[in-house]
Amino acid sequence: MKKSYEKAFLIITSAVIFILPLIGSLLRWGGLPPGYGLFPAQKVVEAPGFSVIYFTAGVLLTLFIFSFLIFPKFFGFKKPLVKASVNKKFKYPLWFWWSIPVLCSSWFLMWTRIKFFAPLSAYAFVPLWWSFILILDGLVYKRNSGVSLISKKPGTMQLLAVVSCLSWFAFEYLNFFVIENWYYPNDSIFSNFGNIFWFSLSYTTVLPAIFEWYLLLKTFPSIRNRYSFGPKISVSRKFIITYYLLGIVLAFGMGYYPYILFWVLWVALVPLLSAAMELLGLWTPLTPINDGNWSPVALIGLATLLNGFFWELWNYGSGYFHQDMPTNPNFWKYTVPYLDKVHIFSEMPILGYCGYLFFGINCWIIWLICAYIFNFDHKFDITEDLHIVESIDNIPDSIDEKQVI
């Protein structure tokens, strides 16, 4: 009975995320927002121009976050002395080697201007990204003494692909209410059904790529333990309820104020879904902070940021080299309000990369919610079974005090 109640609460909370932006948008526009229902998303109106105030606030937030990631000791983190060595007996797996030529050929097809390859260029995205995922898994396999998602939990990888597809369709839906923060100008390469089929395949790559980066980062002891011994923050139930209510306000506000609150698209899921799980006593990436372990949050953010670099790099090249003859249906552009300034080999404005840090937490929480509702194993972190010889000489015992909110 209790579990049924918990599932019902999570399902209702998930539904709220879809319903409230729609209600806010209906009130804002007197009907459905511009461009609603177009798939893939198209640019329908111009976003508000550059804002010094918004940009300055974004710069300050970005500097604060990266200061935390680069200099954790300034935020009260203790650094244990870690001695570790990787078991060098393990070789790279077979899928690592055969994925390299697939990656290289797909990359070539995506960027090449040779017209002979143009028909194949349209199909480069999926093999490019799945070969990249397998290469990352091969690196984890090598560094983790033969333990990786593909080698030990291939079923979990398949589930990740399914949840990834469904979750990114959810983000595409929410994108309508912020009036297309991103859109796909090459929508005529495939038919309507072709777009749905092809983009469904493309969306399967999101979560697997992010989680493989996370697992790879955890095979480096200096990175894995960098954020493990920080300040302990315990939150009261009253705070969690307030946090949940804030998520409700933001979800509605995203639809009613689509430009001012465009950034809510990347963070609204965190207060609502994580607060719902915390109220039910379920684990989230934020839970270990109670004991001073910030690693899950920090590493999933870094993993998504690293993956985001490749998302933007390969995307930018597919547009840059084909400005006169579009060939990549997955190519996207941004219409980010107020911050669309400073681009470095990327369609994404430089401050937009900060959003990747939050996006990874969203992905993890969505995965956990799906696992709980549909009763499958959510544990993808096979690096817990590390065969790396490790000794921590000075595990700090001085961070005992908890800050209660």
GULUM-688732 format. One record per residue (C-alpha): x, y, z; residue number from 1; residue in one letter. Coordinates in Angstrom, 2 decimals. Layout:
BEGIN
px py pz n res
X Y Z NUM A
...
//
This chain:
BEGIN
px py pz n res
0.00 0.00 0.00 1 M
2.77 2.40 0.93 2 K
4.65 1.73 -2.29 3 K
1.49 2.35 -4.34 4 S
1.08 5.70 -2.59 5 Y
4.70 6.59 -3.27 6 E
4.38 5.73 -6.96 7 K
1.16 7.74 -7.22 8 A
2.85 10.76 -5.66 9 F
5.78 10.54 -8.10 10 L
3.46 10.11 -11.09 11 I
1.36 13.12 -10.03 12 I
4.48 15.22 -9.51 13 T
5.78 14.22 -12.94 14 S
2.43 15.12 -14.50 15 A
2.52 18.53 -12.78 16 V
5.73 19.32 -14.66 17 I
3.89 18.85 -17.95 18 F
0.60 20.48 -16.97 19 I
1.66 23.66 -15.16 20 L
3.77 25.14 -17.98 21 P
0.83 24.49 -20.32 22 L
-1.57 26.30 -17.98 23 I
0.84 29.22 -17.59 24 G
1.31 29.39 -21.35 25 S
-2.44 29.29 -22.07 26 L
-2.91 32.24 -19.71 27 L
0.08 34.10 -21.16 28 R
-0.85 33.75 -24.83 29 W
-4.60 33.29 -24.59 30 G
-4.08 29.91 -26.22 31 G
-1.22 27.64 -27.19 32 L
2.19 29.31 -27.48 33 P
3.73 30.15 -30.89 34 P
5.22 27.10 -32.57 35 G
3.50 24.62 -30.27 36 Y
3.36 21.14 -31.76 37 G
5.91 21.65 -34.55 38 L
8.32 18.73 -34.64 39 F
11.20 19.05 -34.80 40 P
11.00 22.48 -33.18 41 A
11.23 25.48 -35.50 42 Q
12.12 29.10 -34.91 43 K
8.82 30.98 -34.89 44 V
9.62 34.30 -33.18 45 V
12.74 36.25 -32.33 46 E
13.91 35.95 -28.74 47 A
14.57 39.12 -26.71 48 P
17.97 40.63 -27.40 49 G
21.07 40.87 -25.25 50 F
20.64 42.06 -21.66 51 S
23.59 43.39 -19.65 52 V
21.82 42.66 -16.37 53 I
21.00 39.07 -17.28 54 Y
24.45 38.50 -18.76 55 F
26.19 39.91 -15.68 56 T
24.08 37.72 -13.38 57 A
24.94 34.71 -15.56 58 G
28.66 35.50 -15.43 59 V
28.60 35.82 -11.63 60 L
26.70 32.54 -11.24 61 L
29.07 30.76 -13.62 62 T
32.15 32.10 -11.82 63 L
30.74 30.94 -8.50 64 F
29.97 27.41 -9.75 65 I
33.33 26.96 -11.43 66 F
35.12 28.35 -8.38 67 S
33.40 25.63 -6.37 68 F
34.44 22.94 -8.87 69 L
38.04 24.12 -9.32 70 I
38.82 25.23 -5.77 71 F
36.67 23.07 -3.47 72 P
39.00 23.62 -0.50 73 K
37.87 27.24 -0.38 74 F
34.36 25.91 0.30 75 F
35.35 23.71 3.21 76 G
36.31 20.49 1.42 77 F
39.14 18.33 2.74 78 K
41.49 16.61 0.35 79 K
42.50 13.07 1.33 80 P
45.86 11.76 0.16 81 L
45.02 9.04 -2.31 82 V
47.46 6.52 -3.70 83 K
46.06 4.40 -6.47 84 A
47.14 2.31 -9.39 85 S
45.18 0.91 -12.29 86 V
45.35 -2.82 -12.97 87 N
47.32 -2.75 -16.21 88 K
46.61 -6.40 -17.10 89 K
43.25 -5.54 -18.60 90 F
43.23 -4.62 -22.26 91 K
40.71 -2.51 -24.09 92 Y
37.62 -4.55 -25.04 93 P
36.74 -5.46 -28.60 94 L
33.91 -2.93 -28.84 95 W
36.38 -0.13 -28.04 96 F
38.50 -0.93 -31.10 97 W
35.75 -1.42 -33.65 98 W
33.98 1.74 -32.44 99 S
36.96 3.93 -33.37 100 I
36.63 3.52 -37.17 101 P
32.83 3.92 -36.85 102 V
33.34 7.17 -34.95 103 L
35.91 8.50 -37.42 104 C
33.84 7.61 -40.49 105 S
30.66 9.07 -38.96 106 S
32.50 12.26 -38.02 107 W
33.86 12.48 -41.57 108 F
30.40 12.01 -43.06 109 L
28.88 14.63 -40.76 110 M
31.41 17.33 -41.63 111 W
32.54 16.52 -45.17 112 T
31.53 18.74 -48.08 113 R
31.98 15.99 -50.66 114 I
28.58 15.79 -52.35 115 K
28.97 12.10 -53.07 116 F
28.61 11.42 -49.33 117 F
25.71 13.84 -48.80 118 A
22.99 11.12 -48.74 119 P
24.92 9.28 -46.00 120 L
25.61 12.43 -43.98 121 S
21.99 12.54 -42.87 122 A
22.48 9.26 -41.01 123 Y
25.79 10.05 -39.28 124 A
24.49 11.28 -35.91 125 F
23.34 7.98 -34.36 126 V
26.42 5.86 -35.27 127 P
28.67 8.78 -34.28 128 L
27.21 8.98 -30.80 129 W
26.77 5.28 -30.12 130 W
30.35 4.58 -31.19 131 S
31.45 7.40 -28.88 132 F
29.46 5.84 -26.02 133 I
31.12 2.47 -26.64 134 L
34.56 4.10 -26.69 135 I
33.84 5.72 -23.33 136 L
32.66 2.36 -22.03 137 D
35.88 0.78 -23.29 138 G
37.91 3.34 -21.36 139 L
35.90 2.55 -18.22 140 V
36.46 -1.17 -18.85 141 Y
40.23 -0.68 -19.12 142 K
40.55 1.57 -16.09 143 R
38.06 -0.39 -14.00 144 N
39.71 -3.80 -14.45 145 S
37.16 -5.24 -16.86 146 G
34.04 -3.81 -15.22 147 V
31.81 -1.54 -17.30 148 S
28.17 -1.14 -18.21 149 L
28.52 -3.11 -21.43 150 I
30.53 -5.92 -19.83 151 S
28.48 -6.31 -16.64 152 K
25.07 -4.66 -17.10 153 K
24.14 -4.52 -20.81 154 P
20.46 -4.66 -19.86 155 G
20.88 -1.44 -17.88 156 T
22.43 0.20 -20.94 157 M
19.36 -0.78 -22.97 158 Q
17.05 0.67 -20.32 159 L
19.13 3.85 -20.27 160 L
18.57 4.19 -24.01 161 A
14.79 3.81 -23.63 162 V
14.53 6.26 -20.71 163 V
16.85 8.63 -22.57 164 S
14.55 8.68 -25.59 165 C
11.42 9.31 -23.53 166 L
13.04 11.93 -21.30 167 S
14.41 13.99 -24.18 168 W
10.97 14.01 -25.81 169 F
9.84 15.49 -22.49 170 A
12.43 18.25 -22.83 171 F
11.32 18.87 -26.42 172 E
7.78 19.28 -25.10 173 Y
8.88 21.73 -22.40 174 L
10.90 23.63 -25.01 175 N
7.61 24.76 -26.59 176 F
6.77 26.81 -23.50 177 F
10.02 28.81 -23.51 178 V
9.39 29.50 -27.22 179 I
12.09 27.23 -28.55 180 E
15.38 27.78 -26.76 181 N
16.68 25.47 -29.49 182 W
15.32 24.49 -32.88 183 Y
16.23 22.33 -35.89 184 Y
16.44 24.32 -39.14 185 P
17.05 21.24 -41.35 186 N
13.57 19.83 -40.79 187 D
12.88 19.02 -44.46 188 S
15.54 16.32 -44.87 189 I
13.13 13.63 -43.62 190 F
9.36 13.28 -43.79 191 S
7.20 13.80 -40.72 192 N
7.31 10.12 -39.83 193 F
10.98 10.01 -40.76 194 G
11.73 12.83 -38.33 195 N
9.90 11.09 -35.48 196 I
11.65 7.78 -36.15 197 F
15.11 9.29 -36.65 198 W
14.96 11.66 -33.70 199 F
13.70 8.83 -31.48 200 S
16.87 6.90 -32.32 201 L
18.97 10.02 -31.75 202 S
17.49 10.67 -28.32 203 Y
18.58 7.23 -27.09 204 T
22.15 8.50 -26.82 205 T
21.69 11.25 -24.22 206 V
21.65 9.38 -20.89 207 L
24.10 6.63 -21.90 208 P
26.71 9.20 -22.94 209 A
26.35 11.28 -19.77 210 I
26.46 8.27 -17.45 211 F
29.49 6.79 -19.23 212 E
31.33 10.06 -18.65 213 W
30.31 9.90 -14.99 214 Y
31.64 6.36 -14.67 215 L
34.87 7.34 -16.40 216 L
35.45 10.28 -14.06 217 L
34.96 7.97 -11.08 218 K
37.85 5.75 -12.21 219 T
40.22 8.62 -11.37 220 F
40.63 8.55 -7.56 221 P
41.76 12.17 -7.37 222 S
38.53 13.24 -9.07 223 I
36.32 10.69 -7.34 224 R
37.36 11.85 -3.86 225 N
37.77 15.53 -4.67 226 R
34.26 16.39 -3.49 227 Y
33.72 13.55 -1.01 228 S
34.63 15.29 2.25 229 F
32.81 18.60 2.28 230 G
30.40 20.47 4.52 231 P
27.44 18.44 5.72 232 K
24.08 20.03 5.08 233 I
20.93 18.50 6.50 234 S
17.63 19.90 5.34 235 V
14.47 19.89 7.37 236 S
11.18 18.51 6.10 237 R
9.79 22.05 6.11 238 K
12.59 23.14 3.78 239 F
11.92 20.20 1.43 240 I
8.22 21.09 1.24 241 I
9.14 24.71 0.51 242 T
11.55 23.49 -2.15 243 Y
8.76 21.41 -3.69 244 Y
6.40 24.39 -3.74 245 L
9.13 26.49 -5.36 246 L
9.31 23.91 -8.14 247 G
5.56 24.24 -8.69 248 I
5.85 28.03 -8.94 249 V
8.76 27.79 -11.38 250 L
7.00 25.21 -13.55 251 A
3.98 27.50 -13.89 252 F
6.16 30.58 -14.30 253 G
8.09 29.00 -17.17 254 M
4.91 29.01 -19.23 255 G
3.68 32.44 -18.11 256 Y
7.05 34.22 -18.34 257 Y
8.75 32.22 -21.11 258 P
11.60 34.65 -21.66 259 Y
12.41 35.86 -18.14 260 I
12.25 32.31 -16.79 261 L
13.66 30.46 -19.81 262 F
16.37 28.92 -17.60 263 W
13.72 27.10 -15.57 264 V
13.59 24.53 -18.39 265 L
16.91 23.17 -17.07 266 W
16.26 23.37 -13.33 267 V
12.50 22.98 -12.69 268 A
12.76 19.21 -12.59 269 L
15.34 19.30 -9.81 270 V
13.31 20.99 -7.04 271 P
10.08 19.19 -7.90 272 L
11.29 15.64 -8.51 273 L
14.16 15.61 -6.02 274 S
11.97 17.12 -3.30 275 A
9.26 14.54 -4.03 276 A
11.78 11.71 -3.66 277 M
13.27 13.20 -0.51 278 E
9.80 13.47 1.04 279 L
9.38 9.76 0.35 280 L
12.78 8.92 1.81 281 G
14.20 7.83 -1.58 282 L
17.82 8.33 -2.59 283 W
18.76 11.09 -5.03 284 T
22.15 12.51 -6.09 285 P
21.54 15.26 -3.54 286 L
21.07 12.85 -0.60 287 T
24.81 12.20 0.09 288 P
25.30 15.91 0.80 289 I
23.78 15.13 4.22 290 N
27.05 13.32 4.99 291 D
29.31 15.82 3.26 292 G
29.65 13.82 0.04 293 N
29.09 16.16 -2.88 294 W
30.66 13.82 -5.44 295 S
27.47 12.56 -7.16 296 P
26.24 16.10 -7.82 297 V
29.63 17.50 -8.82 298 A
30.67 14.58 -11.01 299 L
27.38 14.26 -12.89 300 I
27.59 17.99 -13.59 301 G
31.16 17.70 -14.87 302 L
30.26 14.60 -16.88 303 A
27.43 16.44 -18.62 304 T
29.62 19.47 -19.26 305 L
32.32 17.31 -20.88 306 L
29.73 15.56 -23.00 307 N
28.23 18.92 -23.86 308 G
31.53 20.00 -25.38 309 F
31.28 17.18 -27.91 310 F
27.57 17.81 -28.49 311 W
28.32 21.39 -29.40 312 E
31.56 20.71 -31.30 313 L
30.12 18.09 -33.65 314 W
26.90 20.04 -34.05 315 N
28.71 23.27 -34.92 316 Y
30.91 21.57 -37.51 317 G
27.92 19.93 -39.19 318 S
26.47 23.39 -39.78 319 G
29.69 25.30 -40.43 320 Y
30.79 23.03 -43.28 321 F
27.33 22.82 -44.85 322 H
25.94 26.32 -44.76 323 Q
24.94 26.09 -48.43 324 D
23.72 22.46 -48.42 325 M
22.32 21.24 -45.08 326 P
22.80 17.50 -44.58 327 T
22.42 16.90 -40.84 328 N
18.76 16.71 -39.70 329 P
19.96 16.77 -36.07 330 N
21.68 20.14 -36.47 331 F
20.30 22.62 -33.95 332 W
20.57 26.33 -33.28 333 K
19.72 28.37 -30.18 334 Y
17.42 31.30 -29.52 335 T
18.42 31.92 -25.91 336 V
17.00 35.20 -24.55 337 P
19.31 37.85 -23.07 338 Y
22.49 35.72 -23.08 339 L
23.12 35.13 -26.78 340 D
26.60 36.63 -26.74 341 K
30.12 35.20 -27.13 342 V
30.28 31.97 -29.14 343 H
33.39 29.75 -29.33 344 I
33.12 27.10 -32.11 345 F
29.60 26.57 -30.90 346 S
26.01 27.49 -31.62 347 E
25.65 27.62 -27.84 348 M
26.45 31.00 -26.24 349 P
29.34 30.55 -23.83 350 I
27.22 31.03 -20.69 351 L
24.82 28.36 -21.92 352 G
27.36 25.69 -20.99 353 Y
26.52 26.35 -17.36 354 C
23.12 24.79 -18.02 355 G
24.78 21.44 -18.69 356 Y
25.82 21.25 -15.04 357 L
22.15 21.20 -13.99 358 F
20.97 19.09 -16.91 359 F
22.94 16.07 -15.71 360 G
21.18 16.12 -12.33 361 I
17.84 16.27 -14.15 362 N
18.77 13.21 -16.20 363 C
19.80 11.20 -13.15 364 W
16.63 12.05 -11.22 365 I
14.44 11.17 -14.23 366 I
16.23 7.82 -14.41 367 W
15.60 7.17 -10.73 368 L
11.93 8.14 -10.97 369 I
11.39 5.79 -13.94 370 C
13.22 2.98 -12.15 371 A
11.05 3.36 -9.07 372 Y
7.75 3.63 -10.95 373 I
8.46 0.75 -13.35 374 F
10.33 -1.47 -10.87 375 N
13.71 -1.90 -12.53 376 F
17.22 -1.74 -11.12 377 D
18.43 1.85 -11.09 378 H
22.04 1.02 -10.20 379 K
24.27 1.89 -13.14 380 F
27.34 2.84 -11.08 381 D
29.47 -0.25 -11.66 382 I
32.58 1.68 -10.53 383 T
31.56 0.87 -6.97 384 E
33.26 -2.47 -7.70 385 D
36.61 -0.81 -8.40 386 L
39.62 -3.09 -8.71 387 H
41.87 -0.07 -8.33 388 I
44.27 -0.44 -5.40 389 V
43.53 2.58 -3.29 390 E
44.50 3.83 0.13 391 S
43.26 7.02 1.70 392 I
45.79 8.20 4.26 393 D
44.04 11.13 5.83 394 N
40.29 10.71 5.69 395 I
39.24 13.93 7.39 396 P
37.42 13.68 10.67 397 D
37.11 17.37 11.24 398 S
33.93 17.92 9.21 399 I
31.50 16.70 11.81 400 D
29.24 19.68 12.13 401 E
26.07 19.79 10.03 402 K
24.41 22.89 8.80 403 Q
20.69 22.48 9.21 404 V
18.37 24.33 6.86 405 I
//
